[in-house]
């Protein structure tokens, strides 16, 4: 099982017509999708995050991440390439996603940071040699997907506060 200590998450550029915000900031069961993602990444041992994000949404995005998860929030290629200057494995999520144990491999992937940096220096591509598919993440394509998943998560008693150690504490319910 791959347990990367770093992750790159790419916020969608398209905005939802109802809110004029990216899907990642859309609320799902009382918390934005990005909160779900950040809490799960932290629970899985991720110690640093790069969030590719339009500067217009950077402050709101930062407020949705666990404060104990160090994050670089930027839309600058130089910042991303600097973040990837590591031989360690980096998890890559190219859009909004929700953690779901039975979600199969095929959406998320992980590769050594420097390998990603070399490929992405030219252009962002999923064709990264040495990348491994990672299971446990379900891609979210729109509000319709969120609506379909509500019952699944409710029936299992899943909420974002269950995704971090000590999840029922008041500090985790932000």
Secondary structure, DSSP 8 states (H G I E B T S, - for coil): ----SEEEEE--SS--TTTSS-GGGSEETTEEHHHHHHHHHHHTT--EEEEE--GGGHHHHHHHS-TTSEEEEE--HHHHHHHT--SSEEEEE-S-EEE-TT--SSSEEEEEHHHHHHHHHH---S--TT-EEE-SEEE--SHHHHHHHHHHHHHTT--GGGGSTTTTSGGGG-
